[in-house]
Amino acid sequence: MNKPVLSPDFTIEDIHKLREYNYYQTKDMSRQERIDYYNSRGMEVHNLIQQRKLVKT
């Protein structure tokens, strides 16, 4: 499945596309692979948030 294209308004349909894309990305992963996948993605987002906080101050 290709990465979904999101609308500028970010509608409920976009959320459905993201959930479906995420499902297809993780459906064949083992439990540990999914844990690692979500932890690594979460750390990426956390780092982005921390960088933006530093820019604001």
C-alpha positions as MATLAB code, in Angstrom:
seq = 'MNKPVLSPDFTIEDIHKLREYNYYQTKDMSRQERIDYYNSRGMEVHNLIQQRKLVKT';
ca = [
       0.000    0.000    0.000;
       1.286    3.456   -0.903;
       1.712    6.225    1.638;
      -1.577    8.163    1.792;
      -1.910   11.706    0.493;
      -3.525   13.892    3.147;
      -5.749   16.865    2.445;
      -4.737   20.328    3.705;
      -7.818   20.426    5.962;
      -7.028   17.039    7.587;
     -10.483   15.498    7.572;
     -11.847   12.346    9.183;
     -11.219   10.617    5.863;
      -7.509   11.359    6.283;
      -7.578    9.665    9.676;
      -9.166    6.596    8.088;
      -6.454    6.557    5.395;
      -3.705    6.785    8.013;
      -5.182    4.007   10.113;
      -5.553    1.737    7.098;
      -1.980    2.486    5.973;
      -0.654    1.806    9.466;
      -2.578   -1.470    9.631;
      -1.034   -2.688    6.377;
       2.422   -1.629    7.563;
       2.195   -3.615   10.794;
      -0.170   -6.519   10.096;
       2.547   -9.083    9.378;
       4.933   -7.978   12.134;
       5.564   -9.982   15.253;
       4.646   -8.515   18.617;
       8.228   -7.415   19.313;
       8.592   -5.894   15.836;
       5.435   -3.820   16.393;
       6.707   -2.655   19.796;
      10.017   -1.607   18.245;
       8.220    0.058   15.313;
       5.954    2.150   17.535;
       8.744    3.027   19.985;
      11.047    4.235   17.217;
       8.285    6.267   15.571;
       7.293    7.719   18.928;
      10.865    8.797   19.630;
      11.022   10.523   16.227;
       7.936   12.559   17.083;
       9.213   13.265   20.589;
      12.489   14.588   19.178;
      10.637   16.825   16.705;
       8.526   18.277   19.513;
      11.622   18.928   21.631;
      13.366   20.667   18.717;
      10.357   22.907   18.127;
      10.226   23.836   21.813;
      13.865   24.900   21.673;
      13.194   27.068   18.621;
      10.310   28.848   20.386;
      12.441   29.862   23.398;
];
